[in-house]
Amino acid sequence: MLPPVRCLTCGAPLGHLYEPFKKRVEAGEDPEKVLDDLGVKRYCCRRTLYTSIAYIEQISKYSTSRIARYKQLEKGANA
């Protein structure tokens, strides 16, 4: 899942807030205060940012096209 570009409920743009939110929370700040500082007032937007997790790095390891490509490379190396 990619970071949210818009709120899933109201459609407000959130893409520009994801990175600052993520960095500040990982640095140890309280998510509630970070969302307040970023100006996110609606609870639907707060939920979208707070619950979004970027899985792209984890999912890419299991991509079927990537696995198939590695198998082809292995066959070519063994031939």
Buried (B, 14 or more C-beta within 10 A) or exposed (E): EEBBEEBEEEEBEBEEBBEEBBEBBEEEEEEEEBBEEBEBEEEEBBBBBBEBEEEEEEEEEEEEEEEEEEEEEEEEEEE
